[in-house]
Each structure stands twice: as structure tokens, then as C-alpha cells.
Amino acid sequence: MQKIVVYGHGPTVLGFRLMGIEGEVVEQAKEIEKKIEDAISNGNIGIVLVEQSLFNKVDWRLKKRIENIASPVILPVAGTGAEEKEKESLDVLIKRALGFELKKK
């Protein structure tokens, strides 16, 4: 079974750990790029949650690569101190991850 991991600042990672999701505290852009690269090459990780403020610092070439892979799904999430404009609805995150909207009929 593939697992979910989270990378971000301390409070964000702690919050996800309290929900039972593994995570590592990452502070620098180069660190997050390495963690994402490692997750892509690791077949046991299915979803990678990256704090938005760190994801914004990722090199554009890696972001392009992320857009073109099916697994793992790499999703930026708002951190604990995120401004309201950084936060996205769950619907938007799911649409970006799956490529289509989930709507009730």
C-alpha cells in the first residue's frame, strides 16, 4: 500500500502527524526539491503534501516534471500561517490531482 507524506514547517508537519500522516520538517527550497525527487523515485509513496510556501520556491523544471507524472500525486497545501489567498479549496486540489472535478448529481 502506498503512503501519504507531508513536508513543511514544524507546525504544519505536527498537525498532519497528529492525523497519522508521516512527515518531515523542511525549511529550505533545496531540501524540499531533494525530498520531492526522492518521493518521485520511491515507489511506496502515493501522495506528497508540500507546504505552499515551500512549493512556491521549487524550481520551474521540477514543477513541470511534477505536472507530467501520475504517481506520486504532489499537492501543495496551505501551512498553519498561510494567508487566506494561499488557501485553496479541497475541490481545486482534487481537480488538480485527478484532472477532473468531482460533482454530486
VMD Tcl script that draws the C-alpha trace (Angstrom):
set ca {
  {0.00 0.00 0.00}
  {1.31 3.44 -0.89}
  {1.61 6.00 1.85}
  {1.00 9.71 2.28}
  {3.80 12.02 3.42}
  {3.93 15.71 4.25}
  {6.86 18.11 4.01}
  {6.72 21.57 5.52}
  {7.47 23.74 8.52}
  {7.20 22.37 12.05}
  {3.60 23.29 12.95}
  {2.21 22.03 9.64}
  {4.04 18.72 9.88}
  {2.98 18.32 13.51}
  {-0.67 18.84 12.57}
  {-0.52 16.13 9.92}
  {1.36 13.79 12.25}
  {-1.48 14.15 14.75}
  {-3.76 12.84 11.99}
  {-1.47 9.84 11.45}
  {0.36 11.07 8.35}
  {4.14 10.73 8.22}
  {6.08 13.90 7.69}
  {9.39 15.68 7.84}
  {10.20 19.25 8.73}
  {11.80 21.05 5.79}
  {12.94 24.68 5.90}
  {14.89 25.33 2.68}
  {13.98 25.25 -1.02}
  {16.86 22.91 -1.91}
  {15.75 20.50 0.83}
  {12.19 20.37 -0.48}
  {13.40 19.75 -4.03}
  {15.50 16.82 -2.80}
  {12.56 15.41 -0.81}
  {10.27 15.67 -3.85}
  {12.86 13.98 -6.08}
  {13.25 11.19 -3.51}
  {9.46 10.75 -3.31}
  {9.19 10.51 -7.10}
  {11.79 7.74 -7.22}
  {10.29 5.92 -4.19}
  {7.53 3.55 -5.29}
  {6.00 3.39 -1.80}
  {4.75 6.99 -1.72}
  {1.42 7.75 -3.38}
  {0.67 11.29 -2.19}
  {3.11 14.03 -1.20}
  {1.73 17.09 0.57}
  {4.08 20.09 0.38}
  {3.53 23.31 2.28}
  {2.59 26.00 -0.25}
  {5.27 28.48 0.86}
  {7.95 25.86 0.16}
  {6.36 24.64 -3.06}
  {6.44 28.21 -4.40}
  {10.26 28.08 -4.17}
  {10.62 24.86 -6.18}
  {12.46 25.22 -9.50}
  {10.16 25.53 -12.52}
  {11.74 22.47 -14.19}
  {10.79 20.26 -11.25}
  {7.27 21.73 -11.22}
  {6.95 20.87 -14.92}
  {8.07 17.32 -14.19}
  {5.53 17.07 -11.35}
  {2.74 18.10 -13.76}
  {3.64 15.25 -16.12}
  {3.82 12.32 -13.68}
  {0.94 10.20 -12.47}
  {2.46 8.98 -9.22}
  {3.09 10.22 -6.67}
  {0.49 12.96 -6.63}
  {2.22 16.06 -5.28}
  {-0.12 18.63 -3.77}
  {0.73 21.99 -2.25}
  {-1.22 22.68 0.95}
  {-1.59 25.84 2.96}
  {0.57 25.96 6.06}
  {-0.54 26.98 9.52}
  {0.47 30.60 9.00}
  {-0.78 30.89 5.42}
  {-2.66 33.93 4.29}
  {-6.20 33.42 3.07}
  {-5.19 33.96 -0.57}
  {-2.81 30.96 -0.38}
  {-5.51 28.56 0.71}
  {-7.29 26.50 -1.91}
  {-10.48 24.57 -1.58}
  {-10.36 20.80 -1.45}
  {-12.29 20.73 -4.74}
  {-9.49 22.60 -6.51}
  {-6.82 20.31 -5.05}
  {-8.73 17.18 -6.11}
  {-9.28 18.57 -9.60}
  {-5.58 19.31 -9.96}
  {-4.61 15.87 -8.66}
  {-7.12 13.81 -10.65}
  {-7.60 16.01 -13.68}
  {-11.37 16.22 -13.37}
  {-14.00 17.58 -10.98}
  {-15.98 15.50 -8.54}
  {-19.58 16.74 -8.59}
  {-22.71 15.42 -6.96}
  {-25.71 14.88 -9.19}
}
mol new
graphics top color blue
foreach p $ca { graphics top sphere $p radius 0.5 }
foreach p [lrange $ca 0 end-1] q [lrange $ca 1 end] { graphics top cylinder $p $q radius 0.2 }
display resetview
